[in-house]
Amino acid sequence: MTELERAVEAALFAAEEPMSVDALAGFLGDAEKAEVREALKTLAETYEKRGVHLVERGKRWHFETAPDLAHLLRKEREQVRRLSRAATEVLAIIAYHEPVSRAEIESIRGVQTSGGTLDVLMEAGWVKIAGRREVPGRPTIYATTPEFLDHFGLTSRRDLPGIAELRATGLLDPVEDAYEDLMGTDDTQEASKDDLEADEASDAA
């Protein structure tokens, strides 16, 4: 391992929270971002077959237990918490159209959205307040969090599944009609993917 790889490994191991490339570069004495990215890529490959993996979630890196070993570390059986249909719909709208205001969510759903539904998603750590829309009234807008990506094993929003994938895994039941309304036709999905790619390119710039 190079000295930079060792330093990046040590920084992530000691960090209390996942770290971005920018944060790592600054923490390591203004190291070159390109070199930090390369070190992260090499480390991720090194840890790929180990008991812990180095993963990227929402442009932040951290170590996590290898998925096939997670059961060994559970002391208690986890209780599955199912979202209500309303919460599932709202989460899907925010994930595919963020940032969105409550009025925009209600416009897409066609019904009013309870403040409690948004509270549940924020308490779960999957949704956050992302500021205010610069329009009259300056409504609050919502977006997903890195914890949302981490929980669902997504590297970025570009990894969000399409209708065909959701149907194949059975995740559209019992909210199939709602998801189809939210995500639209294949043409709409392709447009959404283009928007996500544009967002990613903008963030990278």
GIFEN-V831737 format. One line per field, one symbol per residue. phi: phi as a letter, one per 20 degrees, with the letter a starting at -180 (. if undefined). A space follows every 50 residues. Layout:
# GIFEN-V831737
phi->???
This chain:
# GIFEN-V831737
phi->.fffffffgffffefecgcefffffffenlffffffffffffffffegde fcdecdclmcdaebfggfdgffeeecffefdeffgffffffffffecfec effffffffnbfdfffffffffffneccfdpcfecgnkffdcbfdgffff femdfbffegfegfffffenfeeddgffffffemffffffffffffffff fffff
